[in-house]
Amino acid sequence: MFNREKLAIILPVYKNDKAGDVRLSINSVLNQTYEGPIFLYIGVDGPIGEDLKICLKEFEIKDTVNISWFSENRLQMKYLSEHPNIDVVGGTIEEIDEDGNLRGKIIVYPESPDECREFFSKRNPHAHPAVLFRKSFFDKLNGKKYRPEYRQNQDTMLWYDGMMAGTQHANIPDVVLNFRMTNAMFKKRRNGWAFAKKQFKDRLMINKGLGYGFGADVYGFAMFCMLISPVWVKKIAYRIFR
C-alpha cells in the first residue's frame, strides 16, 4: 500500500538557477514511477528573471538544480512503509558537473539510525535535497521546523533538533539524486570568519547536546580551519574527505 500514500515534493527556485536545470528538475518529478498522489510545491526565493518565469509558466506555475532519479521517491516510500519507526530517510547521491555529466563521485550515507547518529558527530547524516520526511518527524518537534534565524546550515540544525526530540534517521543505499556540483559552490562555502565561528559554536552545542565528546570537538575545529581556507584548499579537502 506504500504506493497509495500522499507524497509532497518541494522544489526551491533561486534567481541564479538556470531555466534548463529547473526544467529538468520539474520533469524528473512529473516522471516519477511512484503511483500515489504527488503534490509539487515550487518555492521561489526572491525575484527571478524572465527565463525562469517562462520555464515555470510552461508547467502552469504562475509565480533546484538537482535531478532526481525517476524511482527515487518510490524506493524511499517503500522503505518508510517497511520501517514504520523511521521518521526521515535519505539515500546515496551521485555528483554531476555544470553540464549534467557524471563526475565519477558517489557519496554514500549511513543506513541505520545508530549509524546516522554516530555519523552526525562529524557530518550531516543526510544529503538534504535527497530526504523524504514522514509527518511524524515534525510531530515529534511539536510543530517546530527549520530555524528561521539561520540563513545557512538550517538542515544541520533541523537534524540536531530532530535527534534531540527522538526522531529516527536512515538512508537507503540506492542512488536517489544527481547532485550538481559547480565551482561556485566552493566559493559559497567560504563565508569568512563570522560564518566559520558561528558554525564552530553550533557544532560545539550539537556535540554537547548529543554527547559526542572531545573527539567531535577536535573535528569541529578542523572544519572551522577548512572554512576559513582558500578555495583551492577546500577543493582538495572535499576530494579527500567527502
C-alpha positions, 0 to 999 in steps of 0.5 A: 500500500506504500504506493497509495500514500500522499507524497509532497515534493518541494522544489526551491527556485533561486534567481541564479538557477538556470531555466534548463536545470529547473526544467529538468528538475520539474520533469524528473518529478512529473516522471516519477514511477511512484503511483500515489498522489504527488503534490509539487510545491515550487518555492521561489526565493526572491525575484527571478528573471524572465527565463525562469518565469517562462520555464515555470509558466510552461508547467502552469506555475504562475509565480533546484538544480538537482535531478532526481532519479525517476524511482527515487521517491518510490524506493524511499516510500517503500522503505518508510512503509517497511520501517514504520519507526523511521521518521526521515530517510535519505539515500546515496547521491551521485555528483554531476558537473555544470553540464549534467555529466557524471563526475565519477563521485558517489557519496554514500550515507549511513543506513541505520539510525545508530549509524546516522547518529554516530555519523552526525558527530562529524557530518550531516547524516543526510544529503538534504535535497535527497530526504523524504520526511514522514509527518511524524518527524515534525510531530515529534518537534511539536510543530517546530521546523527549520530555524528561521534565524539561520540563513545557512546550515538550517538542515544541520540544525533541523537534524540536531533538533530532530535527534534531540526530540527522538526522531529516527534517521536512515538512508537507503543505499540506492542512488536517489539524486544527481547532485550538481556540483559547480565551482561556485559552490566552493566559493559559497562555502567560504563565508569568512570568519563570522560564518566559520565561528558561528558554525564552530559554536553550533557544532560545539552545542550539537556535540554537547547536546548529543554527547559526542565528546572531545573527539567531535570537538577536535573535528569541529575545529578542523572544519572551522580551519577548512572554512576559513581556507582558500578555495583551492584548499577546500577543493582538495579537502572535499576530494579527500574527505567527502 
